[in-house]
Amino acid sequence: TTDDMRTSMGLHIPSRTHPRAAVPTTAPQLTLTNGQHLTHIIGIMDTAATNTSAKPAGVKACKLYHKVGGPPPKDLSEMTLLDTPGKSPYLSQFAGTQAGQVVYYQGCWTNTHDETGPLSDLVSGTLIG
């Protein structure tokens, strides 16, 4: 059927274009909880939303970076990409040789075009052995 025919029948005419997802403008808020043996549970929330783990509009996932041991990282170049989870909470697991070390985490939202927003605050926790 044509759009004219749909209009005459009172039907919705779908858009033929999809708007490009905007580059994220907010940083995620990370919360860290010690899990069981050698695990951390990372909660990922939108700073603009309260009491929900929903991602901002247009966001695909959160890029999570981490550094194990040593002093806190000065910038992202000292960290390694851990994962890109699409849901919260995220379970981070480690090897037994890392017990007792401090793990530092930062994250940023990423859209469907892999464009990232600002970094979250740095959070850290000690791995329970």
C-alpha positions in Angstrom: 0.0 0.0 0.0 1.1 3.6 -0.6 1.3 6.3 2.0 -1.7 8.0 0.4 -3.8 4.8 0.8 -2.6 4.5 4.5 -3.6 8.2 5.1 -7.1 7.6 3.6 -7.5 4.6 5.9 -6.4 6.6 9.0 -3.3 4.5 9.5 0.0 5.6 11.0 2.7 6.2 8.4 6.0 5.1 9.9 9.1 7.3 9.5 11.5 6.1 6.9 14.5 7.5 8.8 15.8 6.8 12.2 17.5 9.7 14.1 21.1 9.1 15.0 21.7 8.4 18.7 23.2 11.4 20.4 26.6 11.3 22.0 26.0 10.7 25.8 26.3 13.8 27.8 26.2 12.4 31.3 28.6 10.0 33.2 27.3 6.8 34.8 27.3 6.5 38.6 29.2 3.4 39.7 28.6 1.7 43.0 30.8 -1.0 44.2 29.9 -3.9 46.6 32.2 -6.7 47.7 30.7 -9.9 46.5 31.8 -13.4 47.5 35.3 -14.7 47.2 37.4 -12.6 44.7 34.4 -10.7 43.2 33.0 -7.2 43.0 29.5 -6.3 42.1 29.3 -3.0 40.2 26.0 -1.1 40.0 25.7 1.2 37.0 23.1 4.0 37.1 22.3 7.2 35.2 23.2 10.2 37.3 20.2 12.0 35.7 17.7 9.3 36.8 16.9 8.2 40.4 16.2 4.8 41.8 16.5 3.0 38.4 19.2 1.1 36.6 17.8 2.3 33.2 20.4 3.7 30.8 19.9 7.2 29.3 18.1 7.4 25.9 20.3 6.3 23.0 22.8 4.6 25.2 23.8 1.0 24.3 26.0 0.1 27.3 28.6 1.3 29.8 32.3 0.8 29.0 33.9 -0.3 32.3 37.6 0.2 32.8 39.7 -1.1 35.7 43.2 -1.2 37.2 44.3 -3.9 39.7 46.8 -2.9 42.4 49.1 0.0 42.9 48.3 3.7 43.3 45.1 5.1 41.9 45.3 5.8 38.2 45.9 9.3 37.1 44.0 8.9 33.9 42.3 6.3 31.6 45.6 5.4 29.9 46.6 3.5 33.1 43.4 1.4 33.0 42.3 -1.5 30.9 38.9 -2.1 29.3 37.2 -4.7 31.5 33.9 -5.1 29.6 31.0 -3.3 28.0 27.9 -4.5 29.9 24.5 -3.6 28.7 22.8 -4.3 32.1 23.4 -3.5 35.7 24.6 -4.9 38.1 27.9 -6.3 36.6 29.8 -9.1 38.3 33.6 -8.6 38.1 35.6 -11.8 39.0 39.4 -12.1 39.6 42.1 -14.7 40.1 43.2 -15.9 43.5 46.6 -14.3 43.1 44.9 -10.9 43.1 43.3 -11.3 46.6 44.0 -8.4 48.9 44.7 -5.9 46.1 42.7 -2.7 45.5 40.8 -2.6 42.2 39.9 0.8 40.7 37.0 1.3 38.3 35.7 4.0 36.0 33.0 3.9 33.3 31.4 5.9 30.5 28.3 5.5 28.5 28.5 4.5 24.8 25.9 4.8 22.1 25.1 2.6 19.2 27.9 4.2 17.2 30.5 3.6 19.9 30.7 7.3 20.8 31.4 7.8 24.4 30.4 10.3 27.0 32.2 11.6 30.1 33.9 9.3 32.6 32.4 8.5 35.9 34.0 9.2 39.2 36.7 6.7 40.2 35.5 4.0 42.6 37.7 1.3 44.3 37.5 -1.7 46.5 39.7 -4.4 48.0 39.4 -7.9 46.7 38.4 -10.3 49.5 40.4 -13.5 49.3 
